[in-house]
Amino acid sequence: MSISKDYNKWANIYDENNNKTRDLDALATKRMLSNYSFKKVLELGCGTGKNTLWLLEHADEIIGLDFSEEMLKKATEKIKNKSVSFLLTDLNDPWPISSNYFDLVTCSLTLEHIASIAEFFKKAYNALQKGGQFFISELHPIKQYLGSKAQFESNVGRIDLEVYPHHLSDYLDTAKHIGFTLVALQEFFDNENREVPRLITFLFKK
Ligand SMILES: C[S@@+](CC[C@H](N)C(=O)[O-])C[C@H]1O[C@@H](n2cnc3c(N)ncnc32)[C@H](O)[C@@H]1O
C-alpha cells in the first residue's frame, strides 16, 4: 500500500483521532517559530492544514505541498484564503515553486516518509532566500528506534505506514553539507517526567 493511499484513508479522521504526536507538533511549531517573523512560507507535507492555520496568522503568503488528495481536500475545506495555495506534489519529485523566494520552509511529521533526506534538504535550501529558515519537527529518532511510527486505526484494523528512520547525525550532517547553519535544536516530551522525547525539532538557516 502506498503512503499517499494510506493518508487518503487517514484524512477523514486525521484531525480528530487520538494522536499525541500531532498535538505535540502543533505546540512545538508555535513554540519554535513564535519568536521569528516570516512572510512567505513553504509548508512541506502540509496535510489537513493543521499548522497552516497558525502560520497564516503571521505570513502574507503560504504554499502547502502534499501528495495526498484527501489530506489536501480537508485543508482546502478548512482554509479559504487567497494567501494560501495547496498544490498536489510528491516531495520526492521536483517542487513546483520559485527558487530563492521563501523566508520560511516548514516540514512537520513528514520526513519519516522520505527515504533519502539529502535531495529533500537541497530543494528546501534552494527554495529559501539567503537568511531564510528551515524548520523541521519530526518523530524523535529514539521513538523510532523503540518502534513508534505513523499509524492509525481504520475500520479494518490498524494501518502502519511505510517509514524510514533518520538518525540525529543524518539530519545534522546533511544540513551542514548543504550549507545550512543550525540555529536551534529542541526536544519535546509528553510530560514533565522527560523520559523519552517524542519530537525533535531543528531550525536551520540558509
Ligand atoms: C503525519 S502527516 C503531517 C501533516 C501536517 N504536517 C501535520 O503536522 O499535521 C504527514 C503528511 O506528509 C505527507 N507526505 C508524506 N510523504 C510525502 C511525499 N513524498 N510527498 C508529499 N507529501 C507527503 C502525507 O500525505 C501527510 O499529509
The ligand as an SDF file (V2000), in Angstrom:
LIG
                    3D

 27 29  0  0  0  0  0  0  0  0999 V2000
    1.6840   12.9750    9.6070 C   0  0  0  0  0  0  0  0  0  0  0  0
    1.1020   13.9500    8.2780 S   0  0  0  0  0  0  0  0  0  0  0  0
    1.5650   15.5610    8.8470 C   0  0  0  0  0  0  0  0  0  0  0  0
    0.6800   16.6180    8.2820 C   0  0  0  0  0  0  0  0  0  0  0  0
    0.9510   18.0090    8.8560 C   0  0  0  0  0  0  0  0  0  0  0  0
    2.2920   18.4680    8.5290 N   0  0  0  0  0  0  0  0  0  0  0  0
    0.7490   17.9980   10.3400 C   0  0  0  0  0  0  0  0  0  0  0  0
    1.7150   18.2320   11.0670 O   0  0  0  0  0  0  0  0  0  0  0  0
   -0.3690   17.7200   10.7850 O   0  0  0  0  0  0  0  0  0  0  0  0
    2.3120   13.6540    7.0030 C   0  0  0  0  0  0  0  0  0  0  0  0
    1.9320   14.3210    5.6880 C   0  0  0  0  0  0  0  0  0  0  0  0
    3.0280   14.1790    4.7920 O   0  0  0  0  0  0  0  0  0  0  0  0
    2.5150   13.8770    3.5180 C   0  0  0  0  0  0  0  0  0  0  0  0
    3.5830   13.1900    2.7640 N   0  0  0  0  0  0  0  0  0  0  0  0
    4.2900   12.0900    3.1330 C   0  0  0  0  0  0  0  0  0  0  0  0
    5.1720   11.7610    2.1590 N   0  0  0  0  0  0  0  0  0  0  0  0
    5.0130   12.6630    1.1700 C   0  0  0  0  0  0  0  0  0  0  0  0
    5.5980   12.8520   -0.1070 C   0  0  0  0  0  0  0  0  0  0  0  0
    6.5470   12.0240   -0.5910 N   0  0  0  0  0  0  0  0  0  0  0  0
    5.1790   13.8880   -0.8590 N   0  0  0  0  0  0  0  0  0  0  0  0
    4.2070   14.7300   -0.4190 C   0  0  0  0  0  0  0  0  0  0  0  0
    3.6040   14.6150    0.7700 N   0  0  0  0  0  0  0  0  0  0  0  0
    3.9990   13.5830    1.5620 C   0  0  0  0  0  0  0  0  0  0  0  0
    1.3050   12.9920    3.7850 C   0  0  0  0  0  0  0  0  0  0  0  0
    0.4140   12.9520    2.7010 O   0  0  0  0  0  0  0  0  0  0  0  0
    0.7140   13.6610    5.0270 C   0  0  0  0  0  0  0  0  0  0  0  0
   -0.2360   14.6440    4.6940 O   0  0  0  0  0  0  0  0  0  0  0  0
  1  2  1  0
  2  3  1  0
  2 10  1  0
  3  4  1  0
  4  5  1  0
  5  6  1  0
  5  7  1  0
  7  8  2  0
  7  9  1  0
 10 11  1  0
 11 12  1  0
 11 26  1  0
 12 13  1  0
 13 14  1  0
 13 24  1  0
 14 15  1  0
 14 23  1  0
 15 16  2  0
 16 17  1  0
 17 18  1  0
 17 23  2  0
 18 19  1  0
 18 20  2  0
 20 21  1  0
 21 22  2  0
 22 23  1  0
 24 25  1  0
 24 26  1  0
 26 27  1  0
M  CHG  2   2   1   9  -1
M  END
$$$$
